[in-house]
Amino acid sequence: MVQGRCSTLKTQTHCVLSWLMSKRKVEEPLLDVPKKAKMDSNGAANGVIDENLHSRQLAVYGREVMRRMAGSSVLVSGANGVGVEIAKNVILAGVRALTIHDHKAVEVRDLSAQFYLTQDDVGQNRAEACKDRLQELNSAVEVSASSAQLTPEYLSQFQTVVLTDASIEESKRINEVCHSHQPPIPFIRVETRGIFASVFCDFGPSFTVYDVDGEEPHTGIVASITSGNPALVTCVDDERLQFQDGQLVTFSEVVGMTELNNHKPIRVQNCKAHSFELDVDTTKFGEFVRGGIVTQHKETKILSFKKLSEALEAPGEFLLSDFSKIERSPMLHVAFQALDAYQAEIDSLPRPGVSEDAEKLLAIFNSLAGKQADKVEVEEGLIRKFASGASGELNPMAAMFGGFVGQEVVKALSGKFHPLHQWFYFDMVESMPDDILPTAEYEPMGSRYDSQIAVFGRTLQQKLHSLKLFLVGAGALGCEFLKNFAMMGIACGDNGVVTVTDDDVIEKSNLSRQFLFRNWHIGSAKSTIASEAAAKLNPALRVDPLQNRVSPETESVFNDTFWEGLDLVVNALDNVNARLYVDSRCVYYCKPLLESGTLGPKCNTQMVIPRTTENYGASRDPPEKSAPMCTVHSFPHNIDHCLTWARSEFEGLLEKGPSEANTYLGDPAKYIETVQTSADAAAREQLAKVVEVLAADKVSTFDDCIAWARLKFQDYFHDRIAQLTYTFPEDAITSTGAPFWSAPKRFPHVVKFDAADPAHASFMQAAAILKAEVYGIARPEWAADPAAVAAVAAKVAVPEFQPRKGVKIETDPKAENPTPASTLADDDSVIDRLVAQLQAATQGLPAAFRLQPVHFEKVGPLLLVGWLAEQACRNVIAAHRAGTHV
């Protein structure tokens, strides 16, 4: 599973915080890319990034990568199913220009996998027919169609060339041009044939990968460093070190052995859970005193690619997706060459189910296999299945390899993430029956499904038409699923239906990955718009959109009759709790479930078959290690502490607090009676939250919301830190005489509000907007400008902070509450006083008045949590280095 199945607090907000860190000055690149790589003739350095549109991609790729893509031009030659999938993904990624190229005319069977073609396009050029629909995906990308000859002069205008429907000979010619061009033009060839696929990459004789895995550098907090050769470094034991032998590391903030702080990257060895050795002599360095951060130094990697003509003869190692098929790739390497030779000789592909055609392909395969330098295993049954389905292009295969190759294009343009080097073959032969079906099963029907019938037959196609399917979620995955269902003909018969539900509405940030939505759909229900868009892809699709959240509260909608009538459930959700609930319903009603999730470039999927496989909820991710409350609130030393604190504060201010206030507003007398009856610390604390929301922090105008945000900023990042450092100054010592601020504690610094700081301005904007949302206050147009909001915040009168003596700050890691209730005043008297305040503050409110709690899963709350966490990071390291290690 991918980190918490792609939906935990840590993974969500880590991505957001990564994007926030990328919003720094342009001269602070996220990748150590040479200046020549940043400024080239295509103007990549001047690419303009729409941050509201590409916020999620910025979190994964970083600003420098996005700038390079925004200055790049890509050619996709072949407007078939996989070609348009690649084009869609690259356009959404935000390149400068994409050219879709093709010589062929649209045929009815093209509609099986090419989702931007319609019946009216039959006879037109495939590229011209889909150009305008591709352009709608991203108005910032220049999309053009072409049927020009692919001459060296024509190809030289592109930064990456992708072929999806070219013969091997034509591919070798074009690859030769790209490989010998200065600088080399990355070249990708992809081919899908039924349930088989092939991908080849050539990024030139010397291609630099600047960031092999795209992960944040591993770090550790230093506890001690010995003097010696090699030197032994020991780190605090709150987290396991992730360093591996042979990696390079750098040091900062080391006291005493300061020579390490400015030392060039040092190679590590003998790495263990909490220690490692340095390949350096420290005997002449100063004596280690305390502190220090050790950070992985990510090395670049130089890859040398062979030309296609050379790689066909000597393919080298293949990328494997299934280690049970370790001998399959060499076989398919020859099979695809045999199919190309067959097509060149016969001028057509093998006919589905026709044994004579399959035997001819097998004979060509055997001839080529005998000429290979290494022995090639031969599975005659597999080659026959390859021949039988070779004429069909399947939408699921096009979608899968459109995503795969689209990511390779991003790697080629950016140098981020390790590219395919150089061959990948794939098959899903398990989806086919053991024996090839009778020829009549494969007979074309003159319909858009003929390509799929050529692989799976007519009977299965009829079953797909009659499916009753439940899709839970209409976001990024949901849009892709609906498109695939429409193309495959799922629920396109009289008895079939796809029920899709999603209670969310469309936001601008959705448009960069939820491709069924457009600018004019912002604010509309996702399920409704996605259903309408999918029906345009295939008018026969029967789809029923709902806006209900699938949960115990909606079991009157999704009742026994509903669940029992389903054939399949597909999850496209963004949180674990919802997944677990749907999984429990599928277990109860014995329904198959397709579960999946994404996180940046990672993904996971699980097929659950009743009484056959493990269900989703049967295995859980291990619980995340929780930090002591005193660490989270007063002594954070890593990003997870800051994120945990930020999420907790967000929930208290904007979700749980308003929800509790609504409980009071629903029946004030009953609520007060309950509190007074309990009269304990927990009841008093709940009442205090309600008073805070409805009295102390009540707002009436948007300017009030800004003032609230400004005072929260002052409290969180200045006053609390000033009190902490007053109570425990930098030279404080413990009762045993040891320095109080020793690892892993890090001495914090106050952050002073600066309206000119983009991070401060964005914090004010996010906090004020969400506060206004809670109270139903309309936001003015100028609230869209962080600088304008910050200018108002700068005028807010902020009381001067005066440190107090005798303030108790919890330092015991075993304490559950950083401010124990037992230290406060008598509960009864406090409750009476709070009740009086509350009654006075709510007098005159309309009976129907309610607050609108903000839920965490939305983009706005995620951003606010990110800004909260970043400012907390700034407290524990100097502002100009915020985010470097924490």
Buried (B, 14 or more C-beta within 10 A) or exposed (E): EBBBBBBBBBBBBBBBBBBBBBBBEEEEBBBEBEEEBBEBEBEBBEBEBBBEBBBBBBBBBBBBBBBBBBBBBBBBBBBBBBBBBBBBBBBBBBBBBBBBBBBBBBBBBBBBBBBBBBEEBBEEBBBBBBBEBBBEBBEBBBBBBBBEEBEEEBBEEBBBBBBBBBEBEBBBBBBBBBBEBEEBBBBBBBBBBBBBBBBBBBBBBEBBBBBBEBEBBBBBBBBBBBBEEBBBBBBBEBBEBBBEEEBBBBBBBBEBBBBBBEBEBBBBBEBEEBBBBBBBEBEEBBEBBBBBBBBBBBBBEEBEBBBBBBBBEEBEEBBBEEEEBEEBBBBBBBBBBBBBBBBEEEEEBBBBBBBEBBBBBBEBBBEBBEEBEEEBEBBEEBBBBBBBBBBBBBBBBBBBBBBBBBBBBBBBBBBBBEBBBBBBBBBBBEEBEEEBBEEEBBBBEEBBBBBBBBBBBBEBBEBBBBBBBBBBBBBBBBBBBBBBBBBBBBBBBEEBBBBBBBBBBBBBBBBBBBBBBBEEBBEBBBBBBBBBBBBEBBEBBBBEBBBBBBEEEBEEEBEEEBBEEBBBBBBBBBBBEBBBBBBBBBBEBEBBBBBBBBBBBEEBEBEBEEEEEEBBBEEEEEEEEEBBBBBBBBBBBBBBBBBBBBBBBBBBBBBBBBBBBBBBBEEBEEBBEBBBEBBEBEBBBBBBBBBBBBBEBBBEEBBBBBBBBBBBBBEBBBBBBBBBBBBBEEEEEEEEEEBBBBBBBBBBBBBEBEBEBBBBBBBBBBBBBBBBBBBEBEBEEEBEEBBBBBBBBBEBEBEEBEEEEEEEBBBEEEEEBBEEEEEEEEBEEBBEEBBEBBEEBBEEEEEEEEBEBBEBEBBBBBBBBBBBBBBBBBBBBEBEEBBBBB
